[in-house]
């Protein structure tokens, strides 16, 4: 297998498979009837490659490659060879044999179809080093860098920090803008409703409330459906996938950023049970990505210095910073943001990055702080005192006994069970919604409208079933409140009474959480009200994620979690001294642990939210337990969505069955390779007929004594080289000339979707017959493994170093110098288990 | 270069070099006179290896290896080949050419001499996989693991958590014990002194004070000098080196643990300007290491389950947990502990580890909390309320203006400058002390006594120069205090007056820090007193580190930092509203940033110490600035000590000059290799005459068509195999039989110093002539690089995957199948720049 730009193909597989699925839903006839691949005659790797490999016999090698490529092209015209021997439908079935179907079926068929650009981009320490990252670093560090270059190095380092600063400022601003907009829009909506309720115009109040919600929801859905479909959902799985090396085209585009910002504001204001945290992370990543694209030539917003960032590693680093900044902005939790990026988002981490990320989140924290200081004097409408410190410790005791710890243990277990159930249901709902969403923008909006109406009915309807509560006497706050927020909503109740369920439902999500977290309000909420609210929020949270609006998962989970935490607290009230607000906090922690499966970062985020480090041991305990319990059932919600969307995510560890295979077992041929000095025609043909992003180059006599692997050359560099038309009539080395024509930066990685395309080439008949020297653009030291290397070890190498192409070389001598190329797709369980279906993963 | 057990040799190099240094101290005559290595005739790698490499000509290979090894043995009898071509004195000079001398000269010549056991142990994801780690995992996961093995997997996973629990409990207990012991010992000492002072018996008071100090100090020094010299110093550099893969023999031994615990208590009680934080980290690591050794057969404390931990990765993970637990216990900072382990201690990190480490530190926090709850009712003597929350926020405002931020910026810059100066001076002092310490235990103790007397004189003498202060009127605490601790010491002052300098000097370090951090005590300390205290503590801190007692660096740095922070605060008093206590905190942060160069972990530790997250932006800012400033001058203090001790530490990044070299350039031959079925005599000879820990095995006809690299075999496994005496008279494969005789666990990694030694072998003449089949113990998929691979990339592979041996294979065909083996030492700047001295590192 040679290419990694196989998004299109993957899409086909998925489509094919989904269609098949429609008829035989769970038990698959093929999966049992087909003999396992290893029993096929000639199915071992060596045989599989034989027709091409053997043709490399030493001796008559001078024009071997040409005929080979042409032969191959004739045979496979129009097909991507990547899945040759696999795409015939039968093998695919085996990839998706019964047991794996439920889990591995990718959801977004449509998206995978439109992402033929999935180019496995963006995730590397030094993958394509000699010509992508290293070309920049070589420019900077290699030759003569003591004099002139020192300035450039300084520019480069300075720019990294400036970018971190800009990301911090940008994300902080967006975070603040989001907060202020939501508080104002939702605030006025709630004020209007409350006002009408006080005048006892109940029906009008409902119409106003539901109408506002509907309008806001439709606007959000329209933005999402028409401008940037990629902005729907949380965004964290996409960012996670990007940082793992998967660049689904529009994920970090400017349009996505725009929709994510405004869609999130509208969606949250519309009263959905969604949060702004996921979207904030996505927003931060988008801002970082746009910075890292090297400006925009279209709008003349480009700058010479920016070219240093035209490489994968720096872009990845920027986006990691962006993700951290997003969390920092959403929760005002700078340390939590760094830890989130480290624990959940990033697949590769360097200690230099820790420092830069920390700087970014510190900037975010400072920006938010400055603005909130400004708003605290009432300059920002309904923003109020703002601030996210939800659980005020000063009035609660935090010493605890054995009974308290038992209650906390119980909370953890419940959180784990509810969390894994939540993940399971979200998965099911996403699959259902995807069928609806695929039918077009209209259906998407219709779905949003339905959910919006349902949410409005729940929020406005359920409080009617609750009796009024008399206001407590020893209060420092107003009761009932006529304010937009507040702990005691009057709803339909007479003066001096309040409706506890309305206090939860008819508030923004942030305020509802603050109410649940409030201390010294033990009896404020009835057990029945808490139960109803929990059930409603749990279900609404599940059915809301997946509709076409930007929707975070944190807030629904915190909301439901804190609600059942308070419930458990009420049940334990007789034997525990812990405050109900603390129980709510621990409930939120347990549910977060059960769904997201993060530990340290969640813990720190919660502590930063509540500003009390004395809670730490309890929060830790509850997180550990809920994660452990939930891990028995399924994966974390983000991992699940990543799988569902069909991103070829590389895990950090190797699967156990990989220990039984060697690298050579999963390489699929035939291989398209070039000579060191290759005919233009060959290259053009190979580029036209394959989607491969990397080609091995093999030096042959007279350029070397025997055929030897010279290195790897990338499609993008070939395109630049061909565009430059530095051809010669004879088969000679012309390396020096090429570097007179090109500078290193010509080969630097272009921004997403900005690189040269095959269609940009314009080569005439005469030029087709000429030769071009590939040596100057070859990555002459690709990472290699011997074909007998354990696949598990190869996978670890691939992932740890962050490769995109790994050359497999033969063990014995006298064979052609390269056996094949391993790409990300070759390590996917779908591919490996497709080849060896008897090696079922059993855990 | 083939071995990595070259501690002895390294020691010699160091010794040689140091001796040379004595005569030509700075400018080295050789370094300029010798032509650079690349100009030597035949100095390219291929030629360098030629005599042996060429003998691999295909054809007459059947008994080639034997004659080759014997020839080589005759030539090099008794020498370690690792540095062949290097140890002749001239090349070494080049390693240490003028510019690098000051920095790279290792300090502990004596130690490196006794650490021929430095076996580059303990640091790997999958280094020697097929037979070290993988043997366990294979046992667990590979074959047939669905039935019987499931129990084992459960045992294995459960045990990991149990170990984390035990480490947490153990470190928590030690931390608590340390606290309580120090508070009581130092407390009674101070009470006695204060008592005598009150009776105006000043001389007696001094004698009592200095006498107590001297006694405690001598006891600590005696423990250290006679029982475990490795327990001296902080311990963090050693743990860091261990986690990087360097196992200096006694670093984690039980005797070290014992001395570290008691020596630290005695040393801190003796009034030295040292902390218990570094020793706590070392203690945690020791506890973890002893757990990971698989019990003690000597004391019948072994257990079948423990064998699962007989591998490097699990031991490394345990020790990472231990280091985190140490920080958590020292500062009661569980999140800070995790981040410390991540940022400073660990060289490899896995997300599973994050979780387990977090669990350990949570346990530590809970243990400490439980004991402190118990002690708060006065059950623990002078322990008092304990607790480490030093800076109580409730009485201080934390809103700040631009002027405040400017003051903070200044603090950061000063902290950076002082911090780097501190590192520089510590380095110099360590070098001086090492000369004294080398002369024997007596000299060590004498040095400790000197420093102890000096410290006592400073502490008791300097307060005499200070005038008495009238007690403030609006106090809630006693003034002057007669207590052991307390903010207002009377010293020589009459009733109603206090001596501010004595309040700082005549307290434990913890109490002094608490006094400096105290809020709302703006005028308590005079500027002059602060200045004197700062100067004294700064100097004492520098001259105390390096004496033969367990001594942490955190407390001296915090002490000096908070002192100058308060000083700066006093200077800015007119334009800032920030509290003096807050300035002290920020000063401590800036100085910590300037010396340790950590960011996130320091920040979180400080926040957990002070329990106020609102300080975060300021603390972040000050840390970032001080680190940036200090990084302009030198490295962090721990990195510096690691280098100084001569540990071959692998950095995460490749040096720029490595980009200009290829892997083949640094491989040094000749190579000792075995055939797949080798004569016993050959193996015994190779084991006896070399210190190599890994040997390549090359299969030859009749076992393969052509010579091919079969894999790597480790010295330890060879010893086990030879001990088993599974020999055959003929050159045949006997693989199956071997696995009837051995179980996988026989080859599992033994504890430090517990493995089989060469001397344990007992092979007679007849057996020497027999053959042994090496195939069953070969690591058949070692990581390989092609000889033309960029050295920088090879280094990244080596470090990222965590290897100990990396095979270099030839590029062209028709050459012997292996060019050489790269070990950690081959990537050291000393080695590379020794070979290519013209490639000076210039940054």
Interface residues (C-beta under 8 A of the other chain):
Chain A: X125 X126 X129 X130 X134 X137 X138 X141 X142 X145 X146 X334 X335 X338 X339 X342 X343 X349 X350 X351 X354 X355 X358 X359 X362 X365 X366 X369 X373 X394 X399 X599 X600 X603 X604 X607 X608 X611 X612 X613 X614 X616 X617 X620 X621 X624 X627 X652 X653 X656 X659 X660 X662 X704 X705 X706 X708 X709 X780 X781 X783 X784 X785 X786 X788 X789 X790 X793 X796 X797 X800 X801 X809 X811 X812 X813 X814 X817 X842
Chain B: X125 X126 X129 X130 X134 X137 X138 X141 X142 X145 X146 X334 X335 X338 X339 X342 X343 X349 X350 X351 X354 X355 X358 X359 X362 X365 X366 X369 X373 X394 X399 X599 X600 X603 X604 X607 X608 X611 X612 X613 X614 X616 X617 X620 X621 X624 X627 X652 X656 X659 X660 X662 X704 X705 X706 X708 X709 X780 X781 X783 X784 X785 X786 X788 X789 X790 X793 X796 X797 X800 X801 X809 X811 X812 X813 X814 X817 X842
